[in-house]
Amino acid sequence: MSRTDPKVLSTQDCLVATMIAVSASDANIRTAELMKIQAAVNHLPIFADYDIDGMKRMSELVFELFEQEDGLDALFGLIRANLPERLYETAYALACDVAAADGTLAETELRLLEEIRYELNIDRLHAAAIERGARARHMT
């Protein structure tokens, strides 16, 4: 498995790409969102053996795909091809945390979260619980 081949992503790469995509969706990556991504990578067990350089690679990949007409579809294709289905809800939970990190949800973030729910086939009831948890964790 080549670390430079964008068609082969690690599980952690997929999770990071999802978080970066949500942060970049409103074309304004906020410090709070970057800190949330960094905290997840630094503290969650799923990232224990993750090479931190992967964050830079995934950022470049997401930005490159967002510049393409069908880039979002390509990103979801990569995620579905490389992320185990058992971690789809984890990806959605991380995406919700990043979206909620700055205290505001832009329309573009909400639309991307909706697209993630659809693309990863997240049950609506489970999604509501995940969203409520993210909201509760980020209340001020």
C-alpha positions in Angstrom: 0.0 0.0 0.0 1.6 3.2 -1.2 1.3 6.1 1.3 1.2 8.5 -1.7 -1.5 6.7 -3.7 -4.7 8.8 -3.1 -6.8 5.8 -4.0 -5.6 3.8 -1.0 -6.3 5.6 2.3 -5.9 4.3 5.8 -8.8 4.2 8.1 -7.4 7.2 9.9 -6.9 9.1 6.6 -10.6 8.7 5.9 -11.6 10.0 9.3 -9.2 13.0 8.9 -10.4 13.7 5.4 -14.0 13.7 6.6 -13.2 16.2 9.4 -11.2 18.5 7.0 -14.0 18.4 4.5 -16.5 19.6 7.0 -14.1 22.4 8.2 -13.4 23.5 4.6 -17.0 23.2 3.4 -17.8 26.9 4.2 -14.5 28.1 2.7 -13.4 29.4 6.1 -11.4 27.0 8.2 -11.6 28.3 11.7 -9.0 27.9 14.4 -11.5 26.1 16.7 -12.2 23.5 13.9 -8.5 22.9 13.4 -8.0 22.5 17.1 -10.8 20.0 17.2 -9.3 18.0 14.4 -5.8 18.1 16.1 -7.3 17.1 19.5 -9.1 14.1 17.9 -6.0 12.9 16.2 -3.9 13.4 19.4 -6.3 11.8 21.9 -8.6 9.2 20.3 -7.5 5.6 20.3 -8.3 5.1 16.6 -5.4 7.5 15.8 -2.9 5.9 18.2 -0.6 4.8 15.4 -1.4 7.6 12.9 1.4 9.5 11.2 0.7 13.1 11.9 2.0 14.0 8.4 -1.2 12.3 7.2 -3.1 15.4 8.2 -1.2 17.5 5.7 -1.7 14.9 2.9 -5.4 14.7 3.6 -5.7 18.4 3.6 -4.1 18.6 0.2 -6.3 15.8 -1.1 -9.5 17.4 0.2 -8.6 20.9 -1.2 -7.6 19.3 -4.5 -10.9 17.4 -4.7 -13.0 20.4 -3.7 -11.5 22.3 -6.8 -12.9 19.6 -9.1 -16.5 19.5 -10.4 -17.2 16.0 -9.0 -14.7 16.2 -6.2 -17.1 15.6 -3.4 -18.4 12.5 -5.1 -14.8 11.4 -5.5 -14.0 12.0 -1.8 -17.0 10.0 -0.7 -16.0 7.2 -3.1 -12.5 7.1 -1.5 -14.0 7.1 2.0 -16.5 4.3 1.3 -13.8 2.3 -0.4 -11.3 2.6 2.4 -13.2 3.1 5.6 -14.7 0.1 7.3 -18.5 0.3 7.6 -18.3 -0.2 11.3 -16.6 3.2 11.5 -19.2 5.2 9.4 -20.9 6.5 12.6 -17.5 7.4 14.0 -16.7 9.5 10.9 -20.1 11.2 11.2 -19.5 11.9 14.9 -16.1 13.4 14.2 -17.6 15.5 11.4 -20.4 16.8 13.8 -17.8 17.7 16.4 -15.7 19.7 13.9 -18.8 21.5 12.6 -19.9 22.4 16.1 -16.5 23.4 17.3 -16.7 27.1 16.5 -20.2 27.5 17.9 -21.9 28.2 14.6 -23.2 25.9 11.8 -23.0 27.4 8.3 -25.5 26.3 5.8 -22.7 24.6 3.8 -21.6 22.7 6.8 -25.2 21.5 7.4 -25.5 20.4 3.8 -22.3 18.5 3.9 -23.3 16.8 7.2 -26.6 15.8 5.4 -24.5 14.5 2.5 -22.3 12.5 4.8 -25.4 10.9 6.5 -26.7 9.9 3.1 -23.4 8.7 1.6 -22.5 6.7 4.7 -26.0 5.4 5.2 -26.3 6.7 8.7 -29.7 5.8 10.3 -31.6 9.0 10.9 -32.2 8.2 14.6 -28.5 7.4 15.2 -27.6 10.6 13.4 -29.9 12.6 15.6 -28.3 11.1 18.7 -24.8 11.8 17.4 -25.8 15.4 16.5 -27.3 15.9 19.9 -24.1 14.7 21.6 -22.0 17.1 19.5 -24.3 19.9 20.4 -24.2 19.1 24.1 -20.4 18.9 24.1 -20.0 22.3 22.4 -22.6 24.3 24.4 -21.3 27.6 25.9 
